[in-house]
Amino acid sequence: MRERGRAAGFLRDDIAAAIPVNAAQLPAAGLLWWIWSASQDQYDTGYDGALGIFCLLIFAPLLLPLLGLVLSAVLTLPAILLARPLLRWFGGPEWACRTVAAAAAAIGWGAAAALLLRTPFATAAAVLTALGLLPALGIAYVRTRSWSRWGLWWRSALACAGLFALALGGGIAASATGLIPQYEPPRLAPARLAGVWHGERGAELRLAPGGRAEARGLPAEPTDNDSTAPDSKDYVICAGTGTWKPDDDPYGTDRVGILLHFDRDCGLDTHWSVSGTESAPRLFALLGDPDDGTLRILDRAGD
């Protein structure tokens, strides 16, 4: 019983140490994610990054302890529970067992994310491993210090500022040197635009090489007096046949796209722009207000 109580005490101390360590790394992780996402296709929606960073800085003192607790419970706690039997069974340095345990926990959650959210497994596992390593290794150091609870948190705040500055400098340098390349949409020839495209809610678009089109459950720009549009008034759902032709991007960006026209009265002619990559292209339309519209995406069947 005494041994069990001692183990519970160690676990409680580890979690208490992990929360501020997790909180310290989250702003830097969020900044790196923002820098990476800003280099991806924004689908002509723009990106209010300055406002997002400002809100992050304003609300961080309130959110970080809570987010640190969540991350500690989800990612750090399984790593702690796994590291102890690994150390007992195989011996070796404690940091090595903690590293293996953190990677194993991240791989498990990465597999769950790939299965449930259709996130690429390698990406999810790598990101979660990076998030799990610092707490898994840092709590062993924190437990050896006679810091008070407030002493731990103000050191966490200093570490948070340092990690944020490193992430900002590294992200700017990576973007400036091309290590994080800026997104460029593929320029597909009309022959490659032909084919079958699928979207959410059963949307389907068939583009024939001769310029004929057939659609089912496809969103289109609504007319001003269209009563079939949903409450958002951003689009109407159309089905039937029509025509398509290559079309320049109406927003003036360097994209190719198509202009789709339905034979019957169903919305306005709708521009679909090309996104994705050469090997896995996409079509997208920003319907309604360009500053606050509805984004719909179509993937080529078979990609």
N, C-alpha and C positions, 0 to 999 in steps of 0.2 A: 504493500500500500504506500509506504514511504517512497519507494522507487517510482511508482506511478505518479505520485504527487510532485516529485522532483522533475520528472519528464514533462508534466503539464506546466510547471513553472518555467522550464527552459523554453517550451513552445510559446508560452505567453510573452516571454521576454523577446524572443526572436520576432514575433509578429509586431510587438511594440517598436522594435528597432527597424523593422522593414517598412513601416508606414511612412516615416519621414524620408527614408532613402528613396522609396518609390515616388513620393511627392516631389523630391528634388529633381528627378530626371524627366518628369512629364512635360514641363514647358519646353525643354530642349527637344524632346521627341516630337512634340506638337509642331514646333518650328520647322524641324527637318521634314516632317510630313507635308507641311504647307509649301515649303520650297520645292519639294518633289512634285506635289500635285499642281503647282503653278506651271511646271514645265510640261504637263500633260495637256491634252485637248480640252479646252474649256467650252467647246460647242457654241462658240460665239455668244456666250452668256456674260462674258466679262468675269472679273474676280475681284471682289472688294476685300483684298488682302489686308490693307492698312486698317480698315475697320475691325476685321477679325482679330488682328494682333492687338489692337487697342482694347477690345473687349476682353481678350485673354489676360492682359496685364491688369485690368481693373478687377476682374472677378477671380483671379488666381488665388489670392489669400483665402477666399471662402471655399473654393472648389478643390484645391489641391489636397487638403487633409482627407476629404471624402473620397476623392479619386485614388489617393494613396492607399486608403483602407480597402477599397474594392480590388485594386490590383494586387494587394498583398494577400487577400483572401482567395483570389482566383488563381494567381500565378505563383506567388512566393510560398504560400502554405503547402501546396503539393510538393514543391521542390524541397522544402524543409523536411517533410515527412518521408520523402524518398532518400534524402541524403544520409540520414542517420543509419538506416539498415545497410546502405552501401558502405559507409565507413566501418560499421561493425563487421560486415562480411568480408570485405576486401582490404580494409586498412588503407594505408597510403595517406597522402596529405589531405587535410579536410577541405582545402579549397578545390582540389580536383574532384572530390565527391560532390561538392556543392555545384560545381560547374556542370558535371554530368547530369545531376538531378534537375538543374534548371533547364538544360537543353531537352531532357526527356519530357518535362512538364510542358514546355513550349511546343514540342512536336505533337503531344497529345491534343493540346488546344488547337494547333494548326490543322490537324486532321479533322477536328470537329468543325472548324471554320470552313474548310474546303468542302465538307459534306453538307453543311447546313446553309452556308452563305455563298457557296460556289466561288470562294476566294482561292486563287492559286496556292496550292499547299506549300510550295517552296517559299513563296513570299511571306505567307502568314507565319510559318515556322521560324523564318529568319528574323522577322520583326519581333515576335514574341520572345525568341531567344535573347535578342539584344536587350529587350526590356527586363528580362528575368535575371540576367547575369549580375548586374550591379547590386541589386538587393541581396541576391544569394551570397555574393562574396562580401558585401559591405556589412551585413549584420554580424558576421563573425568578428569584425574589427570593432563595431559599435559596442558590442556586449562586453568588451574588455575595458571600456572607458567608464569612469565614474561620473558620467554626465547626468545632470538632472533632466527632467522632461523638457523644460524650457531651453536648457543648454543644447539639447539634441536638436530642437526645432530651429533655433537661430543658426546653428551650424548647417542645418538643412537648407535654410534660406540663402546662406552664403554659397553653398555648393550649387544651389539652383541657379543663382545669378552667374556663377562661373561657367556652368554647363551651357546655359543659354547663350552667353557671349561666345563660347567656343563653337556652338552649333551655328550661330549667326555668321561668324567669320568663316567657318568651314563651308557653309552653304553658299555664301557669296563667292568664295574662291572657286568652289566646284562649278558654279554656274558660269563664272567669268572665263574659266579655262576650258569649258566644254565637257567636263566630267559628267555634268547633268545636262544632256542636250535638250534644246528646246524642240517642242513637238512640231512636226511638219506633216500636214495631211497628204495622203497618197493622191497622185494625179492619175486617175483611172481613165483609160480610153473608153469611148461609148460601147465598144464590144464587151468590155469587162463589167460595165454597169448592167448589162442584160443578165437576167437570172431571177431567182426566187429569193425574196427577202422576208424575214419573219420578225415580228416585234411582240411586245407584251400585249396581254389581253386578246390573244388570238389574231392579231393583225398580220396580214399577209399581202405582199405586193409582188406581182409577176411582171417582169419587164421583158418583152419580146424584142429581138434584134431589130425588127422592122419599125419599131416605134409604137406598137400597141402595148397597152397595159391592162392588167386585171387586178382588182383589189378586193379584199375582204376584211371588214372590221378595221379599216385604215382611217386614221385621223386626217382631217383637212382643215384649212383655214375657213372659218365660218363667214357668211355674209352678215351685213349689219343687222338684218331683220330675220336671221335664221332662228326659228323657234325650237329646232332639234338639238341645239348646242347644250351641253351640260351647264350647271350653275356657273362654272368658271367662265363660260363664253369663249374659251380659248380655242376650241376646235369642235368639229362635228365628226361623226363616225360615218364613213362612206363605204359602199360596196358596189361593184359593177365594173364596167370596162371604160377605157379611155385611151389617151395617148400620152407619150412622154417624149422629151427631147433633152439633150444636154443643155445646161443653163449655168451662167456665171453666178457666183455667190452674191446675193443682194446686199450683203453687208460689206462688200468691197475687199474681202480677204482673198488670199490666193488659194481658193478651193475650186474644185469642179463639183458639179451637182446635176440634178435633173429638175425639170418643171413638169409636174403631173397635172393633167386635165381630165376630168370625168365627163363622159358623154352626156349623162343626165345631170339635172340640176342638183348638185351636192357640193356645197361650199365653193370656195374660190380655188383657182389654180394654186397649187402648193409647191414650194421649192423644197427639195430634199438635198442636203449637202453631204459630201463624202467625208468620212472620218475613218478611224481605225488605222490599219496598216495595209501594206501591199498584199500581204498574205491573208489577212483577215479584215477586209474592208467593212465599213458600216455606212448606213445612211441615217441622217438625223434631220429633224425639223423642229424649229423653235416656233411654236404656235401661239398666237395672241400677241400681247405686249412684248416687244423685244427686250425690255428691261425687266419684265416680271412675267414671262410666258411659261408655257408648258413644253418641256423637252420630251420628245419621243424618238426612240432609236430603233432602227431595223438592222438585224444581222443577216448576212448572206447565209442561206440554207447550206448546211454541210460544213461551215467554218467553225 
